[in-house]
Every structure is written in C-alpha cells, then in structure tokens.
Amino acid sequence: MSMSHLYGRREEEEQEGVEIESFEVTDWDLANEFNPDRRRHRQTKEQATYGIWADRDSDEDERPSFGGKRSKDYTAPVNFVSGGLRKTATEEKQQQQKGEGGSDSDDDDDGPSAPPAARGTAPKTLQMGKFRGNQSQRFAGGIQSGQGIGSWEKHTKGIGQKLLQKMGYQPGKGLGKNAQGIVNPIEAKVRKGKGAVGAYGTERTKQSLQDFPVVDSDEEEEKEFQKELGQWRKDPAGAGGKKKPKYSYRTVDELKAKGKLARHSTAASAGELAQVKVIDMTGREQKVYYSYSQMTNKHSVPDEGPPNMSTRDQKGSGFALPELEHNLQLLIDLTEQDILQSARRLQHEKDVVVSLSHESRALQSRLDAEQDAIQRMEAVLSLVERFPSGETAPGEGPTMQECARIFETLQTDYYEEYKTMGLADLAVAVVHPLLKEKLCSWDPLKDSCYCLEDIGQWRAILESRDLHSSAPDSNMDPYHRLLWEVWIPVMRSCVSGWQPRLVGPMVDCVEVWAPLLPMWILDHLLEQLILPRLQREVDNWNPLTDTVPIHSWIHPWLPLLQTRLEPLYPPIRSKLSNALQRWHPSDASARLILQPWKDVFTPGAWEAFMLKNIIPKLALCLEELVINPHQQQMEPFHWVMDWEGMLSPSSLVSLLDKNFFTKWLQVLCSWLSNSPNYEEITKWYLGWKSMFSDVLLAQPLIKEKFNEALDIMNRAVSSGIGGYMQPGARENIAYLTQTERRKDFQYEAMQERRDAESVAHRGISTGVPTNFKDLIQTKAEENNIVFMPIVAKRHEGKQLYTFGRIVIYIDRGVVFVQGEKTWVPTSLQSLIDMAK
C-alpha cells in the first residue's frame, strides 16, 4: 500500500471522529526538541498520578499528546472551502502541461506545498535554520528538500548525531548496517489535478523509486494471497472444475542415482523385510504398503493419492485402458533398466581404463628399471670380460693390480649387481691363478713380507664383514678361500721342511702375517702345522746330550701359542727329572736350565718338580756340611743358598730347619761349654746371620732360631758355664742381644710401615673400591682396559661408559652391557673377558 493511501485512510478516520493515538513526529517536536530556550511544560499533579488517562487542560493545546483527537473549537469562525468550477478540456490540458513542468521544478527546488485546506492534517515541514534564541521563529511556507537540515549542530553538540556515529553512521551515506536506509527526508509530490489518489498515475518521486524499487500493489498482494491459499484448498477451481494433471520428469542422473541406491538397498529389502506391512500416515489420508520398496517409490510420481470410487466414476469408465498403461509402464521400466545397464557398463569401462592406466604406468616404470638394469648389466659384463679366461695365454691377461682395480670399480659403481650376482666368487677363478703363480717361488723363512701388500689389498676388496667362517666349507668367504687355497699350501710345505730349533724366521713370518689372517686360519696354522712339529722335536730332545737349551726354541712361541704349549710341558718335566737323577748341587748348569721354566710352569707343577728333584739333593748337601768354627767350608752352604730364588720360602725354611740349624745350635752349645772367646762367638754368630737374606730373616722360624742362639749365649754368660769368663763378656753378649732385638723390632716396624704405605699408595693410585664403579676402575687398570665415561650420553638417566670396546652403564651395583636390542646384565669377570 502506498503512503498516500495510508494518509487518505487516516484523514477519513479523523473526519469520522474515531479516536486514535498519534505517534508521528509533529511540528511541535521539531520546533522544541533542539531549542534550549523553549518553555518547559510543567506536569500537573493529576497528570503525574494518572498519566495519559488524566483530564486534558487547556495548556495542552500547545503540544498535542497521545490522548487522542483534539476537541474542536466551536467558537471559531466557520471557513468554507471552495469546490471550484469545472474547467474546459483546453484549460485542463494547459494546466496539465503546466503541472508537468511544475512537477519537474518541484523535484529540483521543492515547489510550494498544497494549501492547508487541501492537505488536511498533513504535517508541516519546518526549515530549521538559525536558532538565535527565538522559539517562535517557524517557517510554514512549504516543504524544504533537506536544505540546511542539521546546520544548527555547528552551534551545539546534539545527542542525535552522537548516537548515530556511535552506531556506525558515516555522514553522506545511508542508514543501517549496509547503508541501505534513505538519507534525505521523505519528499512530497504535488498532484496534478483535483482527482482522487492514483487518478493521475503514480505519485512516487525519484527518491522513492530509488529507495523502494519493489512495486507495492494491493492487487499483486491479493493475487499472491489467493495463489498461496489455493495450494491448501482441495479443489481451488470448485467442485465442478476439471483437475489439471501433473507430470513428473526424471533425468538420467536422477535415474542413475536411484539405481545406485536400489543396489545398496537390495539386501535390506530381502527376506522378512519384503513382507512387512507399512502404514503411511504422513499424507492427508492413510496409505498401506506391503513392502519397504513400495514406500521408497511413493514420491516418484507426485500423485495426490489413489482416487476414490467417486473420482473413478467421474473420470468415466469409457477411457480405462489398463493393458496400455501396463505396456507403457513396462516400456518405461525396460528403458530405465537399459539406461542403468549402460551406465554400469560405462562405469565399468571407466574403471577398466583407470586400472589399465595404472598398470601401464607400473609396467612403464618397471620397463625403465629393467632397461636401466640391462644397461648396468652390460657395463658389468664389459668389466667382467676384461678378466683373463681359460683361453688367455699366460702373460697376456691383466695383472693382479689391474684385476684389483676392476673389482674396486664393481664394488663402488655396481654394488647391487656385485652382491646379488656374487661377483666376489670370480676371485676364485681370476685371482687364484695369478696369486699361485706369484707365490710358487716364495720362501717364507727367507722373505716373510713377500706379497704382503697384495694380500692386504685383496682383503679390503674380498673380505665380507657379515660372514664369519670358522672352517673350510662351501659358504667360505672369497678372501678366506683365497688364503686357504693359495697361501696355506705354501705355508704347509714350508713348515713340513722347517727345523723347529731355527725358531726366529718362522716366528717372524707368523707375526707378520697374523694381522691379515682370519682367526680360524691362524689357529689352523699354529695348531695343525707348527705345534705337531714342536711336539715331535720335544720327543726327540735329550737334555743330557743336547747343547741347545730347550727354552731357547720353545719360549719364543709363548706369545702366539700361549696355552696350546701346555701339552709339551709334561714331557719336558719328565725328561728334566730323568736328567737330574745323577745331578749334584755343585753343578750350576741345572739351575740355568730350570730357571726359565719357573714362570712358565704353573706354581703347583713347579713346586712339585722342586720337591721331587731338587730339595732332596740340597738336603743331602746340608747333611754333609761340617760346621767347624775354626775351619769352616762354606761351598756346600752356598750351593744350597743359590737356589733361594728357585725354591719357595717355605720350602727353603723347612730345609734349613731340618738340616742346618740343628747342627749349628749344637756346635754353639759345645763351643760355649769349653771356655770360649765371646768375641769370636759374637763374630761367628754375626757371620752366619749375614749369610741369610732379608727375606729369610723375616721368616718367623729363622728369626726364632737366631733368637734361640742369643738366649743360649745369655744363659752361658749368666750361669758362668765354662769356668773363666773374659772381662766384659756379659756386657758384650747383653749388648749384642739388645742390639739384635732392636734390629728385629725396627725391621718389623719398617715392614709394617712399608706395608701400610703400599696399601695407602694402592688406595690412592688405583682407588680403594668404595663402590662398584671404583671396583670396575680398579679391574680395568689391572687388565689394561680403557674405562671412561661417554660425554653427553645417558640411558634412562644413567651415565654411559666405554669398557674397552663395550658400552656399559651401572645401575644399583649391576653392570648392564649393550646388546643387539636391549641392555643385558653381566658379571664383572664376564665383562673383562668380553673386553679382552
């Protein structure tokens, strides 16, 4: 509805006397709202109590309130409105042309407004220009087009502009969030004639058309309302009207989508679900279906439902062709099935194309890889063909150095082919003949370093770090096979003709080649070739006739053979024992022969050998010793004391106790009983004591025997045995006793101090094990193993250490060794064995 229509309805209601409330902005509001000097309206007590229901006063005429229509003043004079005279057609045409020109000027300059009598109660627009404190300054001369509106804000700070700016308003733009509101006030347009509203066409201005482009028409609203209302009526055209048929169209895409859904729901509609009775009450009337598949197809054709009997009768029974409908429906179903089959075949073909494209790309990549492999194989074949073959004449093929370079090229540039095809086995056929030819004239005893560099070069090329062969078999490493088939035969022939007593060249040869030999080949060389030769030579050795000492050609093998030589020791001890049966202690050659074996034999075996073969001879020598203070023969005693380093201290002390001190003390007692010279006795005592080493004097039994001799001398001096006693003899013997006792005490104190210092030094240098880490440190120093922490390396907060080549960490007194996948606890002795 247009604005003019609304104003017209309001005028009619006012003229009819209907009481209404006026909520629009009036002239009084515009004139007094922003006037600071306006006269304030004082609220009466009745207005404060009853509000808008209070009785109106005469003062309220100045500002109409919301109470309703103002009462008419019947005392005012009556003014009549002229109805005018009817004009001729020519005058009306001229006035219409003038009115068109006036309307154009109204749009630009806001022409004069209609007289008040014609406009009824339309509000007057005030031009609010300059407020200079005069409240009654108003302009009722017409409506202004917004010129000068708001110019009063340059003299004051209005609240309206502030509120608009706070809400996002920008000067010069429209109101609202998207600036869609009108900026200029509503414009009025002067009607051309005196006819009713709409008699002269539309009365909308340019601004109205621009701000509200939608035509607001009552007829269109009525049509839209009737259209919407007809959708909910059962028969908008009436009971007798003909219902318009509705058609349903289905595209190919919809049909394909339905076919996909039908395929997915086939399994669900099988079995018991196909016989379920479904009552559909979603429409206007109840419908019954006998399967879910029927229910899913209820919206395929937008029918209003099955017609009732009356409707069927109304359609007429003359055009009922069920056979034709069935055939048409069958044709439609067949066409749909053909479309779905074609769509499925098309999708299948597309899938086949995608699969074939993927397979084509995979085959192409495989073809490229195989082409690359063929090229690499051709390059490998060209390198392999450079090796000498069976048809190559001697001396024409590549040398050993050239073969080594070819193998290095194969390993660096064609490593994958080298490993997969086992090209290292070519060394058996290529390098073996060349190396055999080079080693055929080699004598290891004369030139032990011959061909050493060549073998070392082939070790770096052929030896595999993954294989650890322990015996000759089919899976032997190529480098091991090279040594086993080429180098070992040369050494076997050399050892078979070798004299074991010429030990130097053979030991040098083995020591030079040991770093290049695998462990099992070195063991084979030592155990199967060298050790049997030594055993045969030991069996042929005779210590009585052989001028070369046996230790001179056995002991050089100790660093290499170590415990493997133990089977040789029993025959050696047996032959030495047989040779000592007729030995006398005066022969020093036995000591020279036996001394090198003291550290070789075990302590038990050495002690048993001494007790069986040496100590009995020394005991006989001491028994034959004659102790004569006046003419003493010291050679037998020296023969015995020369074996002090060969015998254990306990064995030597026992020998002296049984065979020497008994006779010695008896001679002393008999000498003291025959008026002796105590000075000579003192010299004799000190002379025999000087024959013993400090180690023997520290033995308790030896010390006891010498103290017993002092006691005998003291008793003899105190009792006066022997008659005449030299002056000062008693004092001399007492002084000697005191001096010897003091020496013994000082020696014991010094020995204790020395032991304490050694313990303290050992505690400082090696660290007295106060915890498990110190104990490991001590054991590492004793076994010459590096034990140190790894910088910035921890496992579960524990410091990691290197113990030789092993990585360990310590947790609550337990050593954990790094295994292949986890940390394994181990004992200290096992740790030392692994580190060695």
PEPE-V824957 format. One record per run of one state. SS is the DSSP state (~ for helix, > for strand, _ for the rest). FROM is the first residue (numbers start at 0). LEN is the number of residues. If there is no record, write none. Layout:
# PEPE-V824957
ss-><SS & SS>
from-><FROM & FROM>
len-><LEN & LEN>
This chain:
# PEPE-V824957
ss-><_ & ~ & _ & ~ & _ & ~ & _ & ~ & _ & ~ & _ & ~ & _ & ~ & _ & ~ & _ & ~ & _ & ~ & _ & ~ & _ & ~ & _ & > & _ & > & _ & ~ & _ & ~ & _ & ~ & _ & ~ & _ & ~ & _ & ~ & _ & ~ & _ & ~ & _ & ~ & _ & ~ & _ & ~ & _ & ~ & _ & ~ & _ & ~ & _ & ~ & _ & ~ & _ & ~ & _ & ~ & _ & ~ & _ & ~ & _ & ~ & _ & ~ & _ & ~ & _ & > & _ & > & _ & > & _ & > & _ & > & _ & ~ & _>
from-><0 & 2 & 15 & 26 & 32 & 44 & 53 & 57 & 61 & 88 & 109 & 115 & 119 & 150 & 154 & 158 & 166 & 205 & 211 & 217 & 232 & 251 & 264 & 270 & 275 & 277 & 280 & 286 & 289 & 291 & 296 & 308 & 315 & 316 & 319 & 321 & 384 & 399 & 413 & 414 & 420 & 422 & 439 & 451 & 462 & 477 & 496 & 502 & 516 & 518 & 539 & 550 & 579 & 588 & 595 & 602 & 613 & 614 & 623 & 634 & 641 & 648 & 659 & 660 & 672 & 677 & 690 & 693 & 697 & 699 & 719 & 728 & 767 & 771 & 782 & 786 & 795 & 797 & 803 & 805 & 811 & 813 & 818 & 822 & 826 & 827 & 835>
len-><2 & 13 & 11 & 6 & 12 & 9 & 4 & 4 & 27 & 21 & 6 & 4 & 31 & 4 & 4 & 8 & 39 & 6 & 6 & 15 & 19 & 13 & 6 & 5 & 2 & 3 & 6 & 3 & 2 & 5 & 12 & 7 & 1 & 3 & 2 & 63 & 15 & 14 & 1 & 6 & 2 & 17 & 12 & 11 & 15 & 19 & 6 & 14 & 2 & 21 & 11 & 29 & 9 & 7 & 7 & 11 & 1 & 9 & 11 & 7 & 7 & 11 & 1 & 12 & 5 & 13 & 3 & 4 & 2 & 20 & 9 & 39 & 4 & 11 & 4 & 9 & 2 & 6 & 2 & 6 & 2 & 5 & 4 & 4 & 1 & 8 & 1>
